[in-house]
Amino acid sequence: MTRWLPYPRLSIALLALWLLLNQSVGAGPVALGIVLALVAPWVTAALGIPRARLHRPAAMARLLGRVVVDVIRSNFAVARIVLQLGPVRHRPGLVTIPLDLRSENALAALACIITATPGTIWVRFDSVTRMLTIHVLDLVDRDGWIATIKHRYEGLLQEIFE
């Protein structure tokens, strides 16, 4: 089973997503969806991506809630900056954050969270020093950003992935 379907859940999810996006269960979309659902997991397996070992569903739910709230708040903050009339008053800047995360999957999840949050972007991660650099659109409190990443996200990601 593993040889033919290296990630069976991924295959099922891809087929379901494909059919939802096509809004059809006709022969053509189903056949192409099955091909994609069988080929895509082989490609990801060939890339050597480590399998994620997820723990603590309650921590996943808390993380999802925090991310949703933070994305909504950030949308309003960025909209306020963009729609601001007159001279530009925001202070963009870079923040360097020491990370304790060891899991590649946790780092990837953190990268997605930071980049999906308006006003922030993952710039660089040094795997030797474990230092993450992010760009913040309006950097008012550098220590606040470090605390946000360390306490709001990193701890939950460690619970989930490590």
N, C-alpha and C positions, 0 to 999 in steps of 0.2 A: 504494500500500500504506500509506503513512504517513497519508494522509487518512482512510482507513477504519479503520485500526488504528494509532493514534499510538504505542502501546507494545505491540507484539505479544507480547513475553515476559511482560508483566504480564497480558495477556489469557489466555495459556495457564496461567499460574500461578493466576490467579483461578478459572478453570474447574476446574483440578485440585483446588484447595483446596475449592471448593464441592462437588465430587463426593465428596471425602474426608469433609467434614463431614456430608453427607447419607447417606453410606454406601450409596449407590444409584446405579446407572447406568440407571435407568428413564427413560422419555420425559420426564416432568415435570421431574425434577431436572436432566436434561441440557439441556432447552429453557430453563429459567430460568437455569441456569449460563451458557449461551451468551449470553443477553441481558445478564446482569451482566458477563460478560467483554468484551462489546462496548461497553456504556454506561459502565462505570467508567473506562476509559482516556480516553474523551472528556471526562468530567468533570475528571479530573486534568489533562488537556491544557489545558482552559479556565481552570484556576486559574493557569497560567503557571509551574508548578513547574519549576525548571531540571533538565535531565537530569544525572544523576550520571555522571561519568567515573571509573570505578574502576581503580586501578592496583595492582600488587603483590599477587597472591593470597596470598603467604606472610605479608605484613603483616596481611591480613584474618584469616588463621588464627590468628596470634599475638594479635590484638586479641580475637577470639572466645574464645580460651583464657583470656586475662586477665579478660575480663568474666565468664565462667562461674565462675572461681575466686573473683573478688571478690564476686560475688553470693552464692555459697555461704558464704564467710567472713562477709559482712554479715548473712546470715540467722541464723547462730549468734550473732553479736554482739547483734543486735536481740532475739533470743529470750532471751538472757541478761539483757538490760535489762528486758524485759517481765515475765519470770518472777521477777525479783528480789524477794525478800520484804523488808519493812522500808521505811525511808525511801528516797526516790528519790535516787540518787547520780549520775545522768548529768548532763552539762552541755551542753544544746543551744546551738547558736550559728550565726552566719552567717560564711561565709568568702568573701572577695572575691579572685578569681583573674584575673590579666591573661592574656588569650589571644592567640595569634598566628594562630589559624585564620582563614582568609578565606572558605573555601567554605561556602555555606549548607547544603549537604548534610552536610558534616563537623560543623557546629554542631548540626544536627538529630540526627545520630547520637550526638554527645556528650550532648545533652539526653536522649535515650532511655536511654543507658547510665547516666547519673547518676540519673535518675528511677526506673529499673528496679532500681537497687541499694538494698536496704532500708537505711533510716537516713539516706538523703540525698535531696535533691530540688532540682531546678533552680528557682531563685527568679526571677532576672532576668539579662538580658544587655543591656549598653549597647553598641550598635553603634558609637557615636562613640568612646568610650574603650576599647572592646574588653575591658571588665571583666565577668566572670561572677560572680554571687553565688549561692552554694548554701547550703542549710540542712543542718546535720549534727546528728543526734540526740545524739551523744556527742562533743563537740568537746574532745579532749584536746590535740592538737597541730595548731595552725593551719598552720604551715609544712609539716607532713607531708601535710596535705590538698592544699595548693598543689602540692607536689612530686608527689603521686600523680596529680593531674589533668594536670599539665604533662608528666610523664615516662612515665606508664603509658598514657595515652590520647591526649593531643594529638599527640605525635610520630608515633604509628602512624596516626592519622586524617589527618595531613598527608601521610604516605606514600601512603595509600589514595586520598585525594580531591584532592590538590593537585599 
